[in-house]
Amino acid sequence: MTGLPELFAERMKELLGEEYEAFEASYGNERSQGLRANLLKGDRERFAKLADRFGLRPVAWAEEGFYYDGDTRPGKSPYHEAGAYYIQEPSAMAVVELLAPEPGERVLDLCAAPGGKSSHAASRMRGEGLLVSNEIHPARARILSQNMERMGCKNGVTVCSDPAGLVAYFPGFFDRIIVDAPCSGEGMFRKDEEARTQWSPENVALCAARQQEILNCAAAMLRPGGKLVYSTCTFAPEEDEGAVERFLASHPEFSIGEGREVPGASQGRPQWVEGGREDLSRTFRIWPHKADGEGHYLALLEKRGEVDSGEDVGQVSAGRRTKRAEGIRMPGYCRDKTLCKSLETMIREICPGAEWLRDRKEWILFGEQVYLLPEEMPDFAGLKVLRPGLHVATVRKGRLEPAHALAAALKEQEAARVCRLDEEQAKRYVGGETISQAGEKGWTLVTVDGYSLGWGKQAGGMIKNHYPKGLRRQL
């Protein structure tokens, strides 16, 4: 790699003192590469079968995280296409581990693309509750949406908004929020040439100001008693301990969480902030010269208070949900009874074991696309929504075809018909080949070692390939 920016190096020498030599030397080391098991697609026992294939070894601070041998190329595997795992920088896995979202909660990932932290939260939530993943840049938001679909997330909504634009929709709404803030990227210098060439003290200051704006919006959307993790991939104190110091000074209802640990991480450094409060030492830094990962900063922030039982956020937002339902909800609110009946029939015929899908009523029609909307989602009229829930079906000439996202969210035992492929057959399927196999006529879930890949349609002795053409590639 090219040398470190001169002003950056001078600042780090001053901050680190005797540590700097080891810090600088770490940039000559090979960077760590990681992947994280997706518990939405299978349990740890099933995933453990992949350990030898990719030379996996555990990441200290992430329960589902592993380092992999770069020569094994897990991104060129049908298991990757099936969402069995997400390739993610190891240090970034610490964020959701620290936040610890639980099934049934309302969770917001405020700066979510490309989806590593959102899919990690989805894995922990096990399909229960509401996960809103936001990205301000449309192109990145589309990538985010595609990744959430591949990982089989069925309780997620993908939106494209600036943080301030979300506050009116979600005041005091979320139990937990991820703020992986846009930053100067100093922690990525080892892996990202562009981050080094674009670095400047002015950009650090610009990022620090933007981070305060984002944190202020997050504070307004977190319920009393809720938790927020602020993270960056930079070393700049202005963006790390300084950002938390400024936020707490203007938000006395927040405090730094106590008693949580990030194994392998170092303490935050209050001494790097003028007048820095002592509890900044309860924040975390992952250093490339001390741990097997890129640079990262994390802080768990907790909002004091409890939700008044008479003013539950679910009750507060009930009016918004009613407004949302008018003219778009189905069945029960959709006027096209034939379409509603067809949807019920499709579900019964292709995935009779999916009880979580069969008894739901929160269906919406986006153009020709039918989605299952998470129960907790408030009215989103006027909000740019890319993925309003789980894409279940497409209306084609008056009939319904099951969506690829539905296949990604299903387990083998939930489908009426299953075509089980080995790894080599799965590679050909992802490349678009037809499958030669006899079976019962109809839509068939195609899997590899129990991981759902997509749909095929059985007819005669062949299964027509319905893997989306835009996703097909040679592995």
C-alpha positions in Angstrom: 0.0 0.0 0.0 1.1 3.6 -0.4 2.2 5.6 2.7 -0.1 7.0 5.3 -1.3 10.6 4.8 1.4 12.8 6.4 -0.9 14.9 8.7 -2.7 11.7 9.8 0.6 10.0 10.7 1.7 13.1 12.7 -1.6 13.1 14.6 -1.4 9.4 15.4 2.2 9.7 16.5 1.2 12.4 19.0 -1.8 10.4 20.2 -0.2 6.9 20.5 3.3 7.8 21.6 5.3 4.5 22.0 2.4 2.6 20.5 2.8 4.3 17.1 5.5 2.0 15.8 3.4 -1.1 16.2 0.4 0.8 14.8 2.3 1.8 11.7 3.8 -1.7 11.2 0.2 -3.2 11.2 -0.4 -1.6 7.8 2.2 -3.9 6.3 0.3 -7.0 7.5 -2.4 -8.8 5.5 -5.8 -7.6 6.4 -8.2 -10.1 8.0 -11.2 -11.3 6.1 -14.4 -12.5 7.7 -17.8 -13.9 7.2 -20.8 -14.2 9.6 -23.2 -17.1 9.8 -26.8 -16.3 9.0 -29.0 -17.9 11.7 -32.1 -17.1 9.6 -31.0 -19.8 7.2 -29.9 -22.5 9.5 -28.6 -23.4 12.9 -24.9 -23.4 14.0 -24.6 -27.1 13.6 -25.5 -26.9 9.9 -23.1 -24.0 9.4 -20.3 -25.8 11.2 -20.2 -28.2 8.2 -18.7 -25.3 6.2 -15.9 -24.7 8.6 -13.3 -26.9 6.9 -14.4 -25.7 3.4 -13.4 -22.1 4.2 -10.8 -22.6 6.9 -12.9 -20.8 9.5 -11.7 -19.7 12.9 -13.8 -17.7 15.3 -13.9 -13.9 15.7 -13.5 -13.1 19.4 -16.1 -10.4 19.6 -18.8 -11.9 17.4 -20.7 -15.1 18.2 -21.5 -15.8 14.6 -18.3 -14.3 13.2 -15.4 -16.2 11.6 -12.2 -15.4 9.8 -11.8 -17.3 6.6 -8.8 -18.3 4.4 -8.8 -15.9 1.5 -7.7 -18.6 -0.9 -11.1 -20.4 -0.4 -13.1 -17.5 -2.1 -16.4 -17.9 -0.2 -17.9 -15.2 -2.3 -17.8 -17.5 -5.3 -19.9 -20.2 -3.7 -23.6 -21.2 -4.0 -23.7 -21.1 -0.2 -23.1 -17.3 -0.5 -25.9 -17.0 -3.0 -28.1 -18.9 -0.7 -27.5 -16.5 2.1 -25.8 -19.0 4.4 -23.4 -16.3 5.4 -22.5 -12.6 4.9 -19.0 -11.6 4.0 -18.2 -8.8 6.4 -15.1 -7.1 7.8 -14.5 -8.7 11.3 -14.4 -5.5 13.3 -17.8 -4.4 11.9 -19.4 -7.5 13.4 -18.9 -6.0 16.9 -21.6 -3.4 16.4 -24.7 -5.7 16.5 -23.0 -7.9 19.1 -22.9 -4.9 21.4 -26.4 -3.7 20.6 -27.8 -7.2 21.1 -31.2 -6.8 19.4 -33.9 -9.4 20.4 -36.8 -11.0 18.6 -40.0 -8.9 18.7 -38.2 -5.6 19.0 -38.3 -2.5 16.8 -34.8 -1.9 15.4 -33.5 0.8 13.1 -30.3 0.7 11.1 -29.9 4.4 10.2 -27.0 4.2 7.8 -27.4 0.7 6.6 -25.8 0.0 3.2 -24.5 -2.4 2.1 -26.3 -4.4 4.7 -23.8 -6.2 7.0 -25.1 -4.8 10.2 -28.8 -4.9 9.1 -28.5 -8.6 8.2 -26.7 -9.3 11.4 -29.6 -7.6 13.3 -32.1 -9.6 11.3 -30.3 -12.8 12.1 -30.6 -12.0 15.8 -34.3 -11.0 15.6 -35.2 -14.4 14.0 -37.9 -12.9 11.8 -39.9 -11.4 14.7 -40.5 -7.6 15.3 -39.6 -4.8 12.8 -36.3 -4.0 11.3 -36.1 -0.7 9.3 -32.9 -0.4 7.2 -32.3 3.1 5.8 -29.8 4.4 3.3 -29.7 7.9 1.9 -28.1 7.1 -1.4 -30.5 5.4 -3.9 -27.9 3.2 -5.6 -26.6 2.0 -2.3 -30.1 1.5 -1.0 -30.8 -0.9 -3.9 -27.8 -3.0 -3.0 -28.9 -3.0 0.6 -32.4 -4.2 -0.4 -30.9 -7.0 -2.5 -28.6 -8.2 0.3 -31.5 -8.2 2.8 -33.5 -10.3 0.4 -30.6 -12.8 -0.1 -30.3 -13.2 3.6 -33.9 -14.2 3.9 -35.1 -11.3 6.0 -38.9 -11.4 6.3 -39.5 -8.7 8.9 -37.5 -5.9 7.2 -38.3 -2.7 5.5 -35.8 -0.9 3.3 -36.1 2.9 3.0 -34.2 5.6 1.3 -34.2 8.9 3.3 -32.0 11.4 5.0 -32.1 10.7 8.8 -34.1 13.9 9.5 -36.8 12.7 7.1 -37.4 9.7 9.2 -38.1 11.5 12.5 -41.7 12.5 11.6 -42.5 8.8 10.9 -40.8 7.2 13.9 -40.8 9.6 16.9 -39.8 7.7 20.0 -40.5 4.5 18.1 -37.5 2.2 18.2 -36.2 -0.1 20.9 -32.7 -0.2 19.4 -30.9 1.9 16.8 -27.6 1.3 14.9 -25.8 4.5 13.9 -22.8 3.3 11.9 -22.0 6.9 10.9 -20.4 8.0 7.7 -16.8 8.9 8.7 -13.3 9.8 7.4 -12.5 6.1 7.1 -9.1 6.1 8.7 -9.7 2.5 10.0 -10.0 1.3 6.4 -6.7 2.7 5.1 -5.2 -0.8 4.9 -8.0 -2.1 2.6 -9.1 1.0 0.8 -6.8 3.1 -1.3 -9.5 5.7 -1.9 -10.0 6.3 1.8 -6.3 7.2 2.1 -6.2 9.5 -1.0 -9.4 11.3 0.0 -8.4 11.9 3.7 -7.9 15.4 5.0 -8.3 17.2 8.3 -11.2 19.2 6.7 -13.0 16.0 5.9 -12.6 14.8 9.5 -14.3 18.1 10.7 -17.0 17.7 8.1 -17.7 14.2 9.1 -17.8 15.1 12.8 -20.5 17.8 12.2 -22.6 15.4 10.1 -22.3 12.7 12.8 -23.9 15.0 15.3 -26.8 15.7 13.1 -27.4 12.0 12.6 -27.1 11.2 16.3 -29.6 13.9 17.1 -32.1 12.3 14.7 -31.5 8.9 16.2 -32.1 10.3 19.7 -35.5 11.5 18.6 -36.5 8.1 17.3 -35.3 6.0 20.2 -37.9 5.2 22.9 -37.2 5.9 26.6 -35.3 2.9 27.9 -34.0 2.2 24.4 -30.4 1.5 23.4 -28.3 2.9 20.6 -24.8 1.9 19.3 -22.8 4.6 17.7 -19.9 3.3 15.6 -17.3 4.6 13.1 -14.4 3.0 11.2 -12.0 5.9 12.0 -9.4 6.8 14.7 -10.1 10.5 14.8 -11.1 11.6 18.4 -13.3 14.3 16.9 -15.4 11.6 15.4 -15.2 9.1 18.2 -14.9 10.0 21.9 -15.4 13.7 20.9 -18.7 12.8 19.1 -20.0 11.0 22.1 -18.9 13.7 24.5 -20.7 16.4 22.5 -23.8 14.2 22.1 -24.1 13.5 25.8 -23.6 17.2 26.6 -26.6 18.1 24.6 -28.7 15.0 25.5 -28.6 14.6 29.3 -31.3 11.8 29.0 -28.5 9.5 27.5 -25.7 7.8 29.3 -22.9 5.3 28.2 -23.9 1.7 28.8 -22.3 -0.1 31.7 -21.2 -3.7 32.1 -21.0 -4.6 28.4 -17.8 -6.0 26.9 -16.3 -6.4 23.4 -13.7 -9.2 23.8 -10.4 -8.2 22.1 -11.3 -4.5 22.0 -9.5 -1.7 23.9 -11.1 1.0 26.1 -12.0 4.4 24.7 -9.6 7.2 25.6 -11.1 10.1 27.5 -7.7 11.8 27.6 -7.9 12.4 23.8 -10.9 14.8 24.3 -10.5 18.2 26.0 -12.2 17.8 29.4 -13.3 14.3 28.4 -15.6 12.6 30.8 -14.3 9.5 32.5 -17.0 7.2 31.4 -15.7 7.5 27.8 -13.4 4.7 28.9 -16.6 2.5 28.7 -16.6 2.9 24.9 -14.5 0.7 22.7 -11.7 0.8 20.1 -10.6 -2.1 17.9 -7.0 -1.4 16.9 -5.3 -3.2 13.9 -2.1 -3.5 15.9 -3.9 -5.1 18.9 -6.6 -7.2 17.4 -7.3 -9.2 14.2 -9.4 -6.6 12.4 -9.5 -3.1 11.0 -9.9 0.0 13.0 -13.3 0.6 14.6 -14.9 2.6 17.4 -18.1 1.7 19.3 -20.2 3.3 22.0 -23.4 1.9 23.6 -25.7 4.7 24.6 -28.8 4.2 26.7 -31.8 6.5 26.9 -33.2 7.0 30.4 -36.8 6.5 31.3 -39.6 4.0 30.7 -42.5 4.0 28.2 -45.7 5.0 30.0 -48.0 1.9 29.7 -50.9 4.3 28.8 -48.8 5.9 26.0 -47.3 2.9 24.4 -45.6 3.7 21.1 -47.7 1.0 19.4 -50.8 2.8 20.5 -49.5 6.2 19.5 -48.8 5.0 16.0 -52.1 3.2 15.6 -53.6 6.1 13.7 -50.8 6.1 11.2 -51.3 2.3 10.6 -55.0 2.9 9.9 -54.2 5.6 7.4 -51.7 3.3 5.7 -54.2 0.5 5.3 -56.7 2.5 3.2 -56.8 1.2 -0.3 -53.6 -0.8 -0.1 -54.0 -3.6 2.5 -55.0 -7.1 1.5 -56.9 -9.2 2.3 -59.7 -7.5 4.2 -58.9 -4.1 2.7 -58.2 -4.9 -0.9 -61.2 -4.8 -3.1 -59.9 -7.4 -5.5 -61.2 -10.5 -3.8 -60.1 -12.7 -6.6 -56.5 -11.6 -6.1 -56.8 -12.2 -2.4 -58.1 -15.7 -2.9 -55.3 -16.5 -5.4 -52.7 -15.4 -2.9 -54.2 -17.7 -0.2 -54.3 -20.6 -2.7 -50.7 -20.0 -3.8 -49.4 -20.0 -0.2 -51.4 -23.2 0.6 -50.1 -25.0 -2.5 -46.4 -24.1 -2.5 -45.5 -23.5 1.2 -48.1 -25.1 3.4 -45.7 -25.4 6.3 -45.1 -21.7 6.5 -47.5 -21.0 9.3 -45.9 -17.5 9.9 -47.1 -16.6 6.4 -50.4 -18.4 6.1 -52.3 -16.6 8.9 -51.0 -13.1 8.2 -53.3 -10.2 7.1 -50.8 -7.4 6.5 -50.5 -7.7 2.7 -49.9 -4.7 0.5 -49.9 -4.3 -3.3 -47.0 -2.2 -4.7 -47.9 -1.9 -8.4 -47.8 -5.6 -9.5 -45.9 -6.8 -6.5 -47.4 -8.3 -3.3 -45.5 -7.8 -0.1 -46.0 -9.0 3.5 -45.7 -5.9 5.6 -44.2 -6.2 9.1 -47.0 -5.8 11.7 -45.3 -2.9 13.5 -44.7 -0.7 10.4 -46.5 2.7 10.7 -47.9 4.6 7.7 -45.2 5.3 5.2 -47.1 7.5 2.8 -44.6 10.0 1.3 -41.5 8.0 2.4 -39.4 6.5 -0.3 -39.7 2.7 0.4 -37.7 0.3 -1.7 -38.7 -2.9 0.1 -41.9 -2.6 2.2 -41.5 -6.0 3.8 -41.2 -9.5 2.3 -41.8 -9.7 -1.4 -44.2 -12.7 -1.7 -45.5 -12.7 -5.2 -45.8 -10.9 -8.6 -49.0 -10.4 -10.5 -48.6 -11.5 -14.1 -51.6 -11.4 -16.4 -54.0 -12.0 -13.6 -52.1 -14.8 -12.0 -49.6 -14.9 -9.2 -46.0 -16.1 -9.3 -44.0 -16.7 -6.1 -41.2 -14.1 -5.6 -37.5 -15.0 -5.3 -37.5 -13.3 -1.9 -40.1 -15.8 -0.7 -37.9 -18.7 -1.6 -35.0 -17.0 0.2 -37.1 -16.8 3.4 -38.4 -20.3 3.4 -37.0 -23.4 5.0 -37.1 -26.8 3.3 -39.8 -28.2 5.7 -42.1 -25.3 4.9 -42.2 -26.0 1.1 -44.6 -28.4 -0.6 -41.9 -29.6 -3.1 -38.1 -29.5 -2.7 -35.3 -30.1 -5.2 -32.1 -30.8 -3.2 -28.9 -30.1 -5.1 -25.3 -30.8 -4.3 -22.7 -28.0 -4.5 -21.8 -28.5 -8.2 -25.4 -28.8 -9.3 -26.2 -25.6 -7.3 -23.4 -23.8 -9.2 -25.1 -24.7 -12.5 -28.5 -23.7 -11.2 -27.2 -20.2 -10.2 -25.7 -20.0 -13.7 -29.2 -20.5 -15.1 -29.2 -24.1 -16.2 -32.3 -26.2 -16.2 -32.4 -29.1 -13.8 -33.1 -32.7 -15.1 -35.1 -34.3 -12.4 -38.5 -36.0 -12.2 -41.1 -35.0 -9.6 -44.5 -33.6 -8.8 -45.7 -30.8 -11.1 -45.6 -27.3 -9.7 -43.4 -24.7 -8.0 -40.4 -26.3 -6.3 -38.0 -24.9 -3.7 -34.4 -25.4 -4.9 -31.9 -25.9 -2.1 -28.2 -26.7 -1.5 -27.4 -28.7 1.7 -30.7 -27.4 3.2 -30.1 -23.7 2.3 -32.8 -22.3 0.0 -31.6 -20.9 -3.3 -34.7 -20.1 -5.3 -37.6 -21.4 -7.3 -37.9 -24.0 -10.1 -41.0 -25.1 -11.8 -41.4 -28.9 -12.3 -42.9 -30.1 -15.5 -42.3 -33.6 -16.8 -38.8 -34.7 -16.1 -37.4 -31.1 -15.9 -37.4 -28.3 -13.5 -37.4 -24.9 -15.3 -34.9 -22.5 -13.7 -36.6 -19.5 -12.1 -33.5 -18.1 -10.5 -33.7 -14.3 -11.3 -31.8 -13.5 -14.5 -30.3 -10.4 -12.9 -28.6 -12.6 -10.2 -27.3 -15.4 -12.4 -23.6 -15.8 -12.6 -20.9 -18.3 -13.1 -19.4 -19.6 -9.9 
